Amino acid sequence: MALKRMDNIGIVVDDLEGTIDFFREVGLELEGRATIDGEWAGRVTGLGDQHVEIAMMRTPDGHGRVELSRFLTPPVVADHRNAPVNALGYLRVMFAVDDLDETLERLRKRGAQLVGEVVQYQDVYRLCYIRGPEGLLIGLAQELN
């Protein structure tokens, strides 16, 4: 049996609307929204009875998805948003963009902050990390042709 694909990456947020708007500015499209609740969902997550608002964001090519979740119950119990880039666990999501400078300009208007600096890796990429909504770490990469 072979792996078929990666369906999505999940990010828990407090401000669902603001985060949707930010990821739209990155270039993702809102695929859909739903409320997930009940004991059946808690059996998957191990959280028991839960009530969660979700939004599924899709990359323009249709292959990548980011699932944004806002937990109403049970309450959030940990916060990893301000962990440094060398912390254990999931780190960030990276997006390929056409024009890094233009993307940074648009995202700064939505509160994004550059983590370090924009760097060039050989003649292949220009890269940077930003802190987006709620301190989420997001990577941006522009391929150099």
Secondary structure by P-SEA (a helix, b strand, c coil): cccccccbbbbbbccaaaaaaaaaaacccccbbbbbbcaaaaaaaccccbbbbbbbbbcccccbbbbbbbbccccccccccccccccccccbbbbbbccaaaaaaaaaaaccccccccccccccccccccccccbbbbbbbbbcc
